Amino acid sequence: MNPQHLAVPRLVIAAPSSGSGKTTVATGLMAAFSERGLAVSPHKAGPDYIDPGYHALATGRPGRNLDAFMCGPDLVAPLFAHGAAGCDLALVEGVMGLYDGAAGRGELASTAQVAKLLRAPVVLVVDASSQSRSVAALVHGFASFDPQVRLGGVILNKVGSDRHEAMLREALEEAGTPVLGVLRRAPQVAAPSRHLGLVPVAERRADALVAVAALAEQVRAGCDLDGLLALARSAPPLHCEPWSPGAALGPSAQPGSSPLGAGERPVVAVAGGAAFTFSYAEHAELLTAAGAEVVTFDPLRDETLPPGTAGLVIGGGFPEVYAPELSANEPLRKAVADFAAAGGPVAAECAGLLYLARSLDGKPMCGVLDADARMSERLTLGYREAVAVSDSSLAAAGTRLRGHEFHRTVIEPGAGAAPAWGFTHPERRVEGFVRQGVHASYLHTHWAAEPSVAGRFVESAAAHR
């Protein structure tokens, strides 16, 4: 695709801080514009898996992440262009406050950096519940902090009354900032949260559909959709080539390159369902481009692995919420254990690590790893720089990746005799397990940053089959 085809109307939905209502507004806008008949491409700045699930529900398209830390700044625009191809509008929900990024790394991985890389106007969602004229000073500060960030307007959230709205509008008019929406307090459409944030869509799909419809109605009633669309259309063209899984993999993705030969694609089973909801869309695309047939299965319901399974990917999610049900599915636990014992390639991240353990909160799991997991009071959260310590089905020793940890569980021991990763920043330690074909770790990674891991994993699956 040529750069002139990348003039996609786009907006970044940001906020001064977390909790201001970014997800409410972004999801409502996505749904409202989709109901107008526009093809809306949903994106999320940062590593979060949960918000994109609500975005996908609102738009009918995969929610895609743009993470400048894990994938590098150079991949942000190409990944965006890949997801937004053929769409009428792209909306990017920011992360934390507009200028908050990776700790100690300046603007890296901030919403502001993503907006600049995409040349996208920013709409600031402001929680106005405890202020009036001061809102102008707040918005002025955000608008002037970085002249390269184009603040195109404000959406006022949690406005208390008509009089409150009038005071806010008057203050922002003095400051010269357009008000593109005013939303009143509406707790009835708030999504429930728990220990790691919002409850994923897969666990409450019917209720989530109702909530998204209510958000769309709230946004339609309170926001200037025509003004927002005009602002999105003012974004200049992006001069980049869209990311493509085949091109990212290089010659290894060409037809007939599979060790099994043409027409013999190894089956890679990917865990899904309510307990395993964390996945980046590009992972399945890379596996497919590398020659695999990707099949989803649900460890809560399916008692066997998909027929012909030659590789197993168990990503993140909430196995701690479903430990009794996962444990009760003894036939599948045995099938996973047998597959691993036979040397089958297994890539497990976070939730997958817990599922492969001997036990989780005292409930028997698959027993692939000589380790036990349990819930903890301590939240482990942050970006990591890692190097593969041991050769595995996923990564050759020495492979460097950036990733993200996000969990309230611990596993004991934290690393096996052959660890998966050695962390080099922000702390030095080894973590995870490599054993036969198994690579299991707490670290969430984005394979677009290092497509070779997908190619290596499919090669391992093909060889195992």
TORLO-850552 format. One line per 8 residues: number of its first residue (from 1); for each residue y, z, x of C-alpha. Coordinates in Angstrom, 2 decimals. Example, Ala and Ser with C-alpha at 12.3 -4.5 7.8 and 13.67 -1.06 7.14 Angstrom:
# TORLO-850552
1 = -4.50,7.80,12.30; -1.06,7.14,13.67
# end
This chain:
# TORLO-850552
1 = 0.00,0.00,0.00; 3.45,-0.91,1.28; 6.31,1.58,1.55; 8.33,-0.23,-1.11; 5.67,0.77,-3.63; 6.38,4.48,-3.02; 9.57,4.84,-5.07; 7.95,7.46,-7.29
9 = 10.41,9.57,-9.33; 9.85,13.15,-8.21; 11.13,16.70,-8.39; 10.30,19.91,-6.56; 10.31,23.00,-8.80; 11.36,25.94,-6.62; 12.68,29.49,-7.04; 14.54,32.19,-5.09
17 = 11.37,34.32,-4.98; 7.86,34.69,-6.31; 7.66,35.83,-9.93; 10.67,33.81,-11.07; 8.62,31.54,-13.33; 7.84,28.47,-11.18; 4.34,28.03,-12.57; 5.53,28.49,-16.16
25 = 8.27,25.90,-15.78; 6.34,23.43,-13.62; 3.28,23.45,-15.89; 5.43,23.22,-19.02; 7.35,20.26,-17.59; 4.13,18.52,-16.58; 2.74,18.92,-20.08; 5.98,17.96,-21.82
33 = 6.43,14.77,-19.80; 2.74,13.89,-20.21; 3.13,14.23,-23.99; 5.95,11.69,-23.73; 3.40,9.21,-22.46; 4.32,9.39,-18.78; 1.63,9.42,-16.11; 2.51,12.63,-14.28
41 = 1.18,13.42,-10.80; 0.89,17.21,-10.27; 1.27,18.82,-6.86; 1.47,22.34,-5.43; 3.13,23.34,-2.17; 0.99,25.74,-0.16; -2.70,26.65,-0.18; -3.06,27.98,-3.75
49 = -6.07,26.73,-5.73; -5.36,28.31,-9.13; -2.02,26.80,-10.15; -3.32,23.22,-9.63; -5.99,23.94,-12.25; -3.26,24.52,-14.83; -1.41,21.44,-13.57; -4.54,19.33,-14.05
57 = -4.93,20.66,-17.58; -1.31,19.72,-18.35; -1.50,16.20,-16.92; -5.12,15.05,-17.03; -4.94,14.28,-13.30; -6.21,16.29,-10.29; -3.78,18.93,-9.07; -3.20,18.30,-5.37
65 = -1.92,20.60,-2.63; 0.72,19.79,-0.04; 0.38,22.29,2.79; 2.41,21.59,5.90; 0.70,24.39,7.84; -2.92,23.45,7.20; -2.46,19.67,7.18; 0.65,19.32,9.33
73 = 4.07,18.03,8.26; 3.13,14.42,9.03; 0.46,14.40,6.29; 2.61,15.82,3.48; 4.19,12.53,2.41; 0.99,10.43,2.82; -1.06,12.93,0.78; 1.67,12.99,-1.86
81 = 1.74,9.19,-2.00; -2.06,9.10,-2.35; -1.98,11.42,-5.35; 1.11,9.90,-6.98; 0.05,6.26,-6.70; 0.61,4.45,-10.00; 2.35,7.41,-11.66; 5.65,7.44,-13.54
89 = 6.68,10.87,-12.30; 5.55,13.44,-9.74; 6.27,17.16,-10.01; 5.73,19.55,-7.10; 5.53,23.28,-7.76; 6.84,25.25,-4.81; 5.42,28.33,-3.13; 7.09,31.76,-2.90
97 = 10.87,31.52,-2.43; 12.42,28.14,-1.60; 12.87,28.92,2.10; 9.81,31.15,2.62; 7.18,29.66,4.93; 4.51,30.62,7.42; 5.38,33.98,8.99; 7.32,33.59,12.20
105 = 7.32,29.78,12.01; 10.76,29.07,10.59; 10.67,26.58,7.73; 7.05,25.51,8.38; 5.05,25.31,5.11; 8.06,26.30,3.00; 8.97,24.59,-0.25; 12.20,23.50,1.41
113 = 10.30,21.70,4.16; 8.08,19.93,1.62; 11.15,18.86,-0.38; 12.76,17.42,2.75; 9.59,15.62,3.81; 9.36,14.08,0.32; 13.12,13.39,0.06; 12.86,15.03,-3.35
121 = 15.58,16.76,-5.40; 14.99,20.47,-6.01; 15.31,22.28,-9.33; 15.73,26.02,-8.85; 14.09,28.29,-11.43; 16.11,31.51,-11.60; 14.97,34.73,-13.26; 18.25,35.58,-14.97
129 = 16.99,38.67,-16.77; 19.12,41.16,-14.78; 22.25,39.22,-13.87; 25.16,37.26,-15.29; 28.01,35.96,-13.09; 26.10,36.87,-9.92; 23.78,33.96,-10.66; 26.48,31.63,-9.30
137 = 26.55,33.41,-5.95; 22.77,33.35,-5.75; 22.54,29.63,-6.51; 25.44,28.81,-4.17; 23.61,30.57,-1.35; 20.43,28.60,-1.92; 22.33,25.32,-2.28; 24.31,25.77,0.94
145 = 21.70,27.42,3.20; 20.22,24.09,4.32; 22.42,21.01,3.72; 19.33,18.76,3.98; 17.85,20.36,0.84; 19.30,18.67,-2.24; 19.59,21.22,-5.05; 19.95,19.07,-8.16
153 = 20.13,21.73,-10.83; 18.96,25.05,-12.20; 16.62,26.18,-14.95; 17.47,29.67,-16.15; 14.40,31.70,-17.08; 14.04,34.93,-19.08; 17.47,34.63,-20.69; 18.04,37.45,-23.17
161 = 20.49,36.16,-25.80; 23.03,33.49,-26.69; 25.80,35.59,-25.15; 23.80,36.06,-21.96; 23.25,32.30,-21.81; 26.97,31.62,-22.29; 27.89,33.92,-19.39; 25.33,32.31,-17.12
169 = 26.45,28.78,-17.98; 30.09,29.67,-17.43; 29.36,31.09,-13.98; 27.30,28.08,-12.92; 29.89,25.67,-14.25; 32.42,27.31,-11.92; 29.96,26.84,-9.07; 29.41,23.17,-9.96
177 = 25.65,23.45,-10.44; 24.13,21.67,-13.45; 22.07,23.80,-15.85; 19.05,21.66,-16.74; 17.25,24.24,-18.87; 17.42,27.67,-20.44; 14.21,29.51,-21.34; 14.07,32.72,-23.30
185 = 11.57,35.48,-22.66; 8.19,34.40,-24.05; 5.40,36.80,-22.99; 3.01,35.28,-25.52; 2.51,32.23,-23.28; 2.04,34.15,-20.04; -1.31,33.53,-18.33; -3.38,36.64,-17.55
193 = -3.62,37.78,-13.94; -5.99,39.90,-11.86; -6.55,40.85,-8.23; -5.86,37.42,-6.68; -3.37,35.98,-9.17; -3.77,33.99,-12.38; -7.17,33.74,-14.02; -8.43,30.18,-13.28
201 = -8.54,27.57,-16.03; -12.32,27.24,-15.75; -12.72,30.84,-16.93; -10.48,30.52,-20.00; -10.22,26.83,-20.82; -9.69,27.16,-24.58; -7.01,29.84,-24.16; -5.47,27.91,-21.27
209 = -5.13,24.80,-23.43; -3.27,26.83,-26.04; -1.05,28.38,-23.36; -0.21,25.01,-21.79; 0.67,23.57,-25.21; 2.95,26.56,-25.83; 4.60,26.08,-22.43; 5.22,22.41,-23.25
217 = 6.85,23.38,-26.53; 9.01,26.02,-24.83; 10.14,23.54,-22.17; 10.85,20.80,-24.71; 13.02,23.20,-26.68; 14.87,24.66,-23.70; 15.12,21.95,-21.03; 17.06,18.72,-20.70
225 = 14.08,16.45,-20.14; 16.23,13.32,-19.95; 18.48,14.95,-17.35; 15.48,16.10,-15.31; 13.92,12.64,-15.45; 17.21,11.06,-14.34; 17.36,13.49,-11.42; 13.75,12.63,-10.47
233 = 14.57,8.91,-10.57; 17.43,9.45,-8.14; 14.97,10.26,-5.33; 15.05,7.54,-2.65; 11.91,5.59,-1.64; 9.40,7.21,0.69; 8.66,5.21,3.81; 5.03,6.07,4.56
241 = 1.54,4.77,4.11; -0.48,6.62,1.45; -3.36,8.69,2.79; -6.79,7.22,2.15; -10.13,8.97,2.71; -11.74,5.81,4.09; -8.96,5.14,6.56; -8.87,8.82,7.55
249 = -12.57,8.74,8.44; -12.28,5.48,10.35; -15.32,3.31,11.17; -17.76,6.04,10.06; -16.71,5.37,6.46; -17.62,1.68,6.51; -20.51,0.48,4.28; -23.90,0.66,5.94
257 = -22.83,3.26,8.49; -24.93,6.03,6.92; -27.95,7.05,9.03; -30.06,6.38,5.92; -28.89,2.80,5.58; -27.05,1.07,2.75; -27.89,2.20,-0.76; -29.33,5.55,0.34
265 = -26.44,7.94,-0.11; -27.39,11.59,0.57; -26.70,13.92,-2.33; -24.15,16.64,-1.50; -24.23,19.35,-4.16; -20.90,21.09,-4.70; -20.81,24.47,-6.48; -18.53,24.59,-9.52
273 = -18.27,26.45,-12.81; -16.33,29.61,-13.53; -17.43,31.46,-10.36; -16.55,28.69,-7.87; -13.26,27.10,-8.90; -11.52,26.65,-5.53; -11.64,23.12,-4.17; -9.23,20.54,-2.83
281 = -9.63,17.12,-4.46; -9.57,15.41,-1.07; -12.80,17.13,-0.01; -14.93,15.32,-2.57; -13.07,12.10,-1.79; -13.82,12.45,1.91; -17.48,13.27,1.29; -17.79,10.19,-0.93
289 = -16.01,7.98,1.60; -18.31,9.30,4.34; -21.31,8.06,2.38; -22.39,10.96,0.17; -23.14,11.09,-3.52; -21.23,14.18,-4.69; -22.86,16.11,-7.55; -21.47,19.32,-9.06
297 = -23.68,22.21,-10.15; -22.94,25.60,-11.72; -24.60,28.65,-10.06; -24.03,30.63,-13.25; -26.07,28.24,-15.39; -28.22,25.88,-13.32; -31.55,27.21,-12.13; -32.19,24.41,-9.64
305 = -30.15,22.44,-7.16; -29.39,18.84,-8.17; -32.32,16.47,-7.52; -32.39,15.17,-3.97; -29.86,17.68,-2.63; -29.42,17.03,1.08; -26.24,19.05,1.66; -24.69,22.04,-0.09
313 = -20.98,22.91,-0.34; -20.09,26.30,-1.83; -16.33,26.77,-1.87; -14.06,29.57,-2.98; -13.72,31.35,-6.29; -14.53,34.69,-7.89; -18.20,35.59,-7.37; -17.17,39.26,-7.42
321 = -16.24,38.87,-11.10; -19.61,37.27,-11.88; -21.89,39.17,-9.48; -24.31,40.36,-12.20; -24.70,36.86,-13.66; -25.08,35.21,-10.26; -27.64,37.79,-9.27; -29.54,37.32,-12.53
329 = -30.01,33.61,-11.76; -32.88,34.35,-9.40; -34.39,30.82,-9.47; -31.21,29.28,-8.07; -30.75,32.04,-5.50; -34.24,31.29,-4.25; -33.58,27.55,-4.23; -30.47,28.05,-2.10
337 = -32.31,30.38,0.26; -35.20,27.91,0.60; -32.80,25.03,1.25; -31.05,26.98,4.00; -34.34,28.18,5.51; -35.46,24.55,5.77; -32.39,23.79,7.88; -30.37,22.14,5.13
345 = -26.65,21.82,5.89; -24.56,24.37,3.98; -20.76,24.66,4.13; -19.61,27.92,2.53; -16.02,29.18,2.25; -15.05,32.67,1.09; -16.83,32.89,-2.29; -19.62,30.82,-0.81
353 = -19.89,33.29,2.07; -20.32,36.14,-0.42; -22.93,34.21,-2.41; -25.00,33.62,0.73; -24.97,37.32,1.67; -27.81,39.75,1.02; -25.78,41.53,-1.65; -22.40,41.64,-3.32
361 = -21.29,45.01,-4.70; -24.94,46.07,-4.61; -26.19,43.03,-6.57; -28.75,40.84,-4.78; -27.40,37.45,-3.72; -29.10,34.58,-1.88; -30.00,36.54,1.25; -29.30,33.63,3.58
369 = -27.12,35.86,5.78; -28.02,39.27,7.17; -24.84,40.77,5.75; -23.63,42.65,2.68; -20.34,42.17,0.83; -18.27,44.40,-1.40; -14.90,44.62,-3.09; -12.11,46.29,-1.12
377 = -8.72,47.84,-1.88; -7.20,45.81,0.97; -5.85,42.31,0.41; -6.45,39.94,3.32; -3.89,37.15,3.12; -2.35,34.70,5.53; -2.51,31.51,7.53; -4.87,31.34,10.50
385 = -5.29,29.13,13.54; -8.96,28.76,14.37; -11.33,27.10,16.79; -15.01,26.49,16.05; -17.04,28.83,18.25; -20.49,27.41,17.57; -21.82,23.92,16.92; -22.64,23.58,13.23
393 = -23.31,21.06,10.49; -19.57,21.17,9.71; -17.79,21.30,13.04; -18.53,20.78,16.72; -17.72,23.73,18.95; -14.11,23.45,20.08; -12.88,21.83,16.86; -9.47,23.25,16.01
401 = -8.32,23.78,12.45; -5.62,25.66,10.62; -6.69,27.53,7.51; -5.92,30.31,5.09; -7.54,33.63,4.17; -7.13,35.15,0.71; -9.58,37.80,-0.48; -10.07,41.41,-1.52
409 = -13.62,41.69,-0.26; -15.21,42.60,3.04; -18.52,41.54,4.52; -20.46,43.64,7.02; -20.96,42.55,9.70; -17.93,40.24,9.74; -19.54,37.79,12.14; -23.04,36.76,13.15
417 = -24.61,36.28,16.55; -23.18,32.74,16.42; -19.74,33.10,14.78; -18.17,30.27,12.81; -14.58,30.61,13.98; -12.52,32.26,16.64; -9.03,33.02,15.38; -6.25,32.42,17.90
425 = -3.27,33.30,15.70; -1.94,35.63,14.38; -4.74,37.79,15.77; -7.70,37.21,18.05; -11.12,37.83,16.54; -14.32,36.01,15.67; -15.42,35.53,12.09; -18.18,33.97,10.02
433 = -21.74,32.83,10.57; -23.52,29.77,11.93; -27.26,29.80,11.46; -29.49,26.70,11.45; -27.58,24.33,9.14; -25.36,27.03,7.63; -21.65,27.35,8.31; -20.23,30.30,6.34
441 = -16.78,31.85,6.67; -13.87,33.42,4.82; -11.55,30.69,6.11; -10.30,28.12,3.59; -9.60,24.78,5.27; -8.20,21.44,4.15; -10.45,18.69,5.44; -7.71,16.05,5.31
449 = -6.36,17.75,8.45; -9.62,17.03,10.31; -11.66,14.41,8.37; -14.36,14.47,11.03; -15.79,17.64,9.47; -16.62,15.72,6.28; -18.18,12.89,8.27; -20.19,15.33,10.37
457 = -21.40,17.17,7.30; -22.57,13.97,5.57; -24.34,12.90,8.76; -26.11,16.27,8.80; -27.08,15.83,5.16; -28.39,12.33,5.80; -30.42,13.53,8.77; -31.83,16.46,6.78
465 = -32.88,14.23,3.94
# end
